[in-house]
Amino acid sequence: MDKFTYDWENPKITGINKEDGHTIALPYDDYESIYEDLESPYKISLNGIWKFKWIKDLKNALDSFYKEDYDTSSFNDIEVPSLWQLKGYGKPYYLAFKYPPGISTKEREIPKIDSKWNEIGYYRRTFNIPMEWKDREIFIHFGAVKSCFYLYINGEKVGFSKGSMTPSEFYITKYVRIGENTLSVEVYRYCDGTYLEDQDMWFFSGIYREVYIYSEPKVFIRDFFARCNMDESYEDAELLLDVYIKNYCNMDKKITLEAGLLEYNLKSIPEIIASLKGVVSNNKDVVFSFKNNIKNPKKWTSETPNLYRIFIILKDEEGKILEIKSFQFGFKIVEIKDEKILINGKPIMLKGVNRHEFDPDFGWAVPRERYHQDLTIMKQHNINAIRTSHYPNDPYFYKLCNEYGFYVMDEAEVESHGVRRKNVPGDNPLWTQAVVDRMERMVLRDRNHPCIFMWSLGNEAGYGSSFKVMKEAALKLDNTRPIHYEGDFDMSVSDVVSRMYATTDVLERLGRHEEIKVNFFENIMNKLAADNKPLKPKQYIGKPVLLCEYAHAMENSLGNFKEYMDVFEKYDNMAGGFIWDFVDQSIRKYDNDGKEMWLYGGDFGEEDTHRYFCANGIVSADRTLHPSIYEVKKVYQNINVKDVNILKGIIAVENKYSFIGLENFKMLWKLTEDGQVIKSGAVDELDIGPKKIKEFKIEFIPEEVKKGCEYHVDFSFVLKKDNMWAKEGYEAAFEQFKLPFDNGTKERKNCADRGVLIVNNDKDAIKVKSGNFSIKIGKTSGGIESLDYGFGEIIKSPLIPNYYRALTDNDIGYANFDSRLEPILVDKSWLKASKKRKVEKIDIEEVEDCVKITVMQKVANTKEDVVTEYMIDAQGLIIVKHSITPKKDMLKIGMMVEIHKDFDNITWFGRGFHETYEDRKSGAKVAIYSAKVKDLIFNYMRPQENGNRTDVRWIEVKNSKGLGIRIEDFEGKLLNFSAWPYSLEDLDRAKHIHELKEQDFITLNIDYRQCGVGGDLPGVAALHDKYKLHGNKSYVYSFLIKPIK
């Protein structure tokens, strides 16, 4: 006997009177309506305005709210689909691996939900059943409801459902009447299913996907499953189709069943490829199976998303059409051979991303245009695979993935992160049926979609026999796709080696088939949150290796990304991976003045939160592109250029695509001299097949190589014509080479040889003047406090050394989860060192025709005096040289100055246009760029270091009249720079973008270097050695300041 009092607290109950899962396909009477994408005449949408009442604490539950005569005058209006927390009811909770208050995690109590913390949303509306449906069978479809619900129609209880991310359907013929009907839905915020829904996302609730009523004839097509085999050459196919017929009549029925096939973009009567006659017994289900040979059909891949429509036509014994159903089909088979994932016989590389279903205004009730936007962005940035982290998505998503061309890992909604070490689901029979039900419903709904190449049993849900049962259940329904589960500790369930946040060192060992050992620290982490699995070669040899999560893109992150692709391409058993993740989960609200506010965990008065860990995207919640996505685009690109003999104009173009040639692209090239284009051309025909390389000789070498000039040649691969995701001319890939000419450097003189300098050594400052030029070096600040070239003061606050940056999320590390840990875990000593820098001594001397001012400073964390030198001549040329030897690793080395707001026009010669960092810059070309200061910053959800540009040769800072200063790298080491319309203190202090106010000055950072941003591990920098600014090493850099008049 079960110990459970309530349905919603009993894991063995997954539904009451709930229909089995099946493919979603509505009935039609004719082909034309299908081709025109019209709604089925047998569908009644229930989307729209419902009456709604919300209560917290189940002791406040409404009595008999479902009765037809219940007074709903106290109810409010709510839109369906929607999430009630985003409509002002209750609190959204963001927790990455814990549960909200009221959900017990004590092993002896699980599952137990404190009724004081639970909530109920009561929904009511009416609907009309038309007379034409009098002799039809009627069903109601809920696309998704969080977390469980009871359904009532016309005052009668119809059923109950759990499982928040797959449809719930009920047979309601006996509950409805012709004309008006009353529909009542009682939705609980939490249930035992919530224990399986602990994904790294917001805890929302409500009816958030499509709701509709549909009707079927007495005998109808209930489900179907299409798949194919291919011959040894992967040319001809055998199409297999199972059709499940349901008979609600009280007598046997003779039927004819036909299958038609037509290319997806055609609109004609389909070719009937098979026909069967049979009898369906009364009140029975019958399966009819077709098998047909198809001669060389067009194949579906992510690169060639060739689709067909399969039509299933059901006729009665007189030959009258009872209904037509159709669905998208792609001829595709998935295999694992020789440690590779094969699609139609060819190995693929997963250039993937994890994606949450999320919209900043509607949460999981994602508008359809968002899906197009997401998939377009992904295609434009060379992403070819999506993991539905960590639950089945809306059906519309899969339809579009079929059409755009994506490999989809479809993941079951099973994540018990906060209790996965407590046998949930593990080996516990209490939970087995619940997780199997979730797996089966996903497979049954989605198995006809060609985009799905692999099923996933869930995420971060521990391990145990439940997963073996899940796999067996999935394979009974579909044995054409491999199974993934990252939590498989003995490799007995997963068909692939799946790792989460493996470092490149671990990948290298897997590539070499070495044993993977777990150290003491990793064992400790495994008991908390991690899944660092030890592996022996015999456990995994023969299986492809993929990273189900890697490159943690938390705000200003995604450093070291190229290093992963280097390893993927080095070893034959590497299949790629999925970046974590695609989109920030930030909620958009507006203040009283209509200003946007981007909110995260803790902004809603929650009792517990993981704060801003919800922002891990390569795009913002509103789909603004993060700078890191350009690194993704470059590293994931499928066309490469290799240097064969670059100084003779010989290059090789490599086609990395698996299935298509490069005939749809042309190659544009240009040669630049110090950033200015001096030659250009195009190669219109690229006859390069998949996985092929072809050499080209191009006349891009300059006629004259000038002394000290820098030459770059750029190759750009652009579309020849419009396609579904981009316009003609869109750049899909590029390569840039610096031509290695031995042409010396430009001559530089430390000082001009003309003019007279007047030097005043005052008590507080050293003032240097010549004609209209004047400069002041403060004796306390040791920095340039005033600079005037005759067109007004430029500086508002001194040019001084700075070794601190507004901490990125990765800089904060493990303290991201709890601000109370920051004093212990976060090193802000370089902020203190910068602020408490003390000028010890200033020397003045004449050097040739210049004045040299040397400032010696005491700075914490350094081995010896920090030295800043200013070499000033009568023409206003200023050479700034800065030297430092730190005792410990640094965040940055540079100088910072506040300048007047008028100087907001910036031009630079370096990498751009987007921001770059030492470990994230391969996606940016070296060129000359111009922008306003406001366009140089990037607003991460939580304000932090942003807007840096690397490998900078020079920067020009000008006002609207074209007057200003030019800053040049002086020693060939190259500079970094950034410019903000606020101060470093403002940036470091602000917790939200709406708190960051524009100031009446511009902060200009003229830096030597910053350390990298990292990204290998979640929310931890974990910098690679080459991207660190190491302690116990001397650093010197110089730059020149001169006027632009």
Protein Blocks (a to p, Z undefined) as FASTA:
>chain_A
ZZbfbfklcfklgbghiacddddddddfbfklmmnopacfkbccfbdcddddddehjklp
cehklpmklcfklpccddddddfklnopajddddfkbccehiacbfklpccddfklpccd
dddddddddfklmmcccddddfbacfbdcddeehiafbdcehjkbccdddfklmpcehjd
dddddddfbdfklmmmmccbdddedjfbdcddddddfbdcfbdcddddddfkomaccddd
ddddddfbfbdcddddddddddfkbccddddfbdcdddddehiacddddddddehiaddd
fklcccdddddddddfkopafbdcdddddddddddeehiaceehiacdddddddddddfk
lommccfklmmmmmmmmmmnopabdcdddbdddfklmmmmmmnopaddddddddfkklmm
nopakjafklmmmmmmmmmmmmmmmmmpmklmbdcfbehebjajklmmmmmmmmmmockb
ccddfklmnopmbmcdcdehiafklmmmmmnopacdddfklmmmmmmmpccdcddfklmg
oiacddfbgciaehjehihklmmmmmmmmpmkbgbdadddfbdcddddddfkopacddde
hilopabdehjmlpccfbdfkopacfklmmmmmmmpcbdcddfblmnopacdddfbfkbc
cklpccdddddeehiafbdcddfbdcddehiacdddddfbcfbdcehiacddddddddfb
dcfkbcehiafbdcddddfbdebjadddfbdcedjddddddfkbccddehjbccdddfkl
opafbdcehiapfbfbdcdddfbdcddfklnmmmlmomklmmmmpccklmmmmmmoccfb
dcdddehjbccdddddddehiabdcdddddddfkopacdddddddfbdcfbdcddddddf
klmcccdddddfbdcdfklmklpccddddddfklmpccdfbacdehiaehifbdcdddfk
opacddddfklnopaddddfbdfklmmmpmbfklmccdfbdcddddfbdcdebjmbghia
kpafklcccehiacdddddddddZZ
